[in-house]
Amino acid sequence: MTTKELCYLQDALGHEQYFQTQCQETASQLQDGELKACVQEMAKKHQQLFDKFYSLL
């Protein structure tokens, strides 16, 4: 992998980690159960994307 490609992966990892954190924080503040479950599912998907990107390294 080139240095530039590694930089792209680092950026992607950082973004996915940020999105997951934001989803978890938002879900913890929601009162509506259905909406909370939806946001928690989004957090889970961002974690899965993070794991996939990380496995490329």
Secondary structure in CASP SS format (residue, H / E / C, confidence):
PFRMAT SS
TARGET T0000
AUTHOR 0000-0000-0000
METHOD secondary structure of the structure
MODEL  1
M C 1.00
T C 1.00
T H 1.00
K H 1.00
E H 1.00
L H 1.00
C H 1.00
Y H 1.00
L H 1.00
Q H 1.00
D H 1.00
A H 1.00
L H 1.00
G H 1.00
H H 1.00
E H 1.00
Q H 1.00
Y H 1.00
F H 1.00
Q H 1.00
T H 1.00
Q H 1.00
C H 1.00
Q H 1.00
E H 1.00
T H 1.00
A H 1.00
S H 1.00
Q H 1.00
L C 1.00
Q C 1.00
D C 1.00
G H 1.00
E H 1.00
L H 1.00
K H 1.00
A H 1.00
C H 1.00
V H 1.00
Q H 1.00
E H 1.00
M H 1.00
A H 1.00
K H 1.00
K H 1.00
H H 1.00
Q H 1.00
Q H 1.00
L H 1.00
F H 1.00
D H 1.00
K H 1.00
F H 1.00
Y H 1.00
S H 1.00
L H 1.00
L C 1.00
END
